Amino acid sequence: MSELLRAERLVKEFPVKGGVVHAVSDVSFAIEKGETLGLVGESGCGKSTLGKLLLDLIPPTSGKVFFNGEDLSLYKGEALRELRRGMQMIFQDPYASLDPRLSVGRIIAEPLTAHRIGDSREERAAIVRDLMEQVGLRPEFYSRYPHQFSGGQRQRIGIARALALNPELIICDEPVSALDVSIQAQILNLLGDLQRQRGLTYLFISHDLNVVRYLSDRVMVMFLGQLCELSDTPSLYESPRHPYTRFLLDAVPQPDPTRRDENRALLMGEVSSPVNPPSGCRFRLRCPYADARCAEQKPELTELAPGHFCACHHPLG
Amino acid sequence: MSNILEIKNLSVSFASDGIKERAIAVNGVDIDIPQGRTVGLVGESGCGKSVTSLAVMGLLADNGRVEGGEAMFGGQDLLKLPDRELRRIRGNRISMIFQEPMTSLNPVITAGKQVAEALRLHAGLDAAAAKARTIEIFEKVGIPEPERRFGCYPHQLSGGLRQRVMIGMAMVMKPDLLIADEPTTALDVSIEAQILRLMRDLQRESGTSILMITHNLGVVAELCDEVYVMYAGEVVERADVMTLFSQCAHPYTRGLMASLPRMTPKGRRLYNIQGTVPNLRAMPAGCRFSPRCEFARERCKTEKPPLVDVGNGHLCRCFEPRTTPIAWGGDGL
């Protein structure tokens, strides 16, 4: 496998009244061609900000993103747009990202027009109809407007638009979180089919650990702007090494009443704020294993087993 | 075991602008909530699960109307009580928590004062004692820095903290029944797990019965004793939680279960329930699920199946109930 995207020491900080939001702090990782990398964490952990940094939708405070070996920070204007054609995004709420005044056909054609793909309006319309079919939308709906579609269909529109420029990488930011279970299954199946047909690479951002497990080859876990753990999926779910990952996995209510455990350890306290986070390990205030070292020294992401990385001074066995 | 609430043959309709015919959102629903137990009410958006609880509590929107049925609670029909008496029951013997607790808290009174006020009314405590007890309760429901939080207004608290205040309030009231409508849907998983545990603690301490309305089958498996599944305004299945997750009989329930990625290996397709939920004003004749059902026969399209007992109080609304255990992992129904 070869590397498609690499993040190097990415940092994003936002100044706010009374401090600085440390949204993404020194995050490095790579995405391999053709894989699905899952990204999980709770609200405020920086997962959506990280997605936007990778696409250069917002500039990093420091650090670099390489796409196909090219340093995005060296590109500007038209050249940057050309490079970014290979990376697209789909969002949680497709409605908020679809212009309600445009027909579905025009929404999907927009990226084609912007990049001057297709010699004529007719040719672009043919490409759009083909895309609609690929995502399971009836091409007859070409002239309809977003409000005439259900949530699941709108997500299909968002996916068709993301596919229009034939990208290599799609960053999926909570794409099924707003959908009912049966519709969620349809969209997950579609994402899987498209990946197989087109050799797509996904970064799949979600708070739903069951969905991430199903879709991902590897998974990374973030807490308050930092990477805690990065591993192949089976090893992360079956033998997590970071205490935060363990708590997170235990907290997910499983659809299996035989596994109900009323006495299991819960992660107590509130989701911490990324404004002025604690020194050293950011998880230490909620971690039962924390000691003085965790306050003084930030744990680095270390390879504890082949392909299994963890940033903790007291990794689980 | 006696029931704290018995909903019988409840029907609710809604009016829409410009459309003469009212839409039937809930159609002949029966639900029993046994004393001290947790009953789950599950289904997808628009199935009528929230409308059912709002109708029982007299909280339907202006365009909603109860068309028939009863909701027996302590010998009284809640649907026939005058507003004033219903309000008194809502404040005392029945507590409610919603997905967004902001809507149930008074925005201009501090969180602490709202709980303390309830204590003064219910336990007859004086102001100082009520404040001290409120801080104890805040601590118990896991609110950090309870003294400082006492003086916070609801908007100054996170969603998780607001939900804790609501549960703290319920602990003060020791209600006979807690109706919880998607109480953890907006929360992070670590907070959700804490809130579910608090609800269980409340039940243990006060013997409170719980009606848990949720779309999340994980939450159902975690908390509920019995489960009702709704589809298109009707109950399609009722079973104890173990039976539901091992051998639910209705094709819709089985489809929901099979749609869940539960240890499903990557690359294997999840089950798809075909099509979409029917329009409330254009319900199919016969079984409402039949247009989407892979087992539907001619009879299902013309004749409406009754809710029948398929064994030990396991109810199913289907002419062809499934009898095999569920095969998890996307291999169909």
Interface residues (C-beta under 8 A of the other chain):
Chain A: T36 E42 S43 S150 G152 D180 V181 S182 Q184 A185 Q186 L188 N189 G192 R196 H207 L209 N210 V211 R213 Y214 L215 S216 D217 T233 F247 L248 D250 A251 V252 P253 Q254 P255 D256 P257 T258 R259 R260 E262 L266 L267 M268 G269 E270 V271
Chain B: E44 S45 G142 P144 S158 G160 L161 D188 V189 S190 I191 E192 A193 Q194 L196 R197 R200 H215 N216 L217 G218 V219 V220 A221 E222 L223 V241 M242 F245 G255 L256 M257 S259 L260 P261 R262 M263 T264 P265 K266 G267 R269 L270 Y271 N272 I273 T276
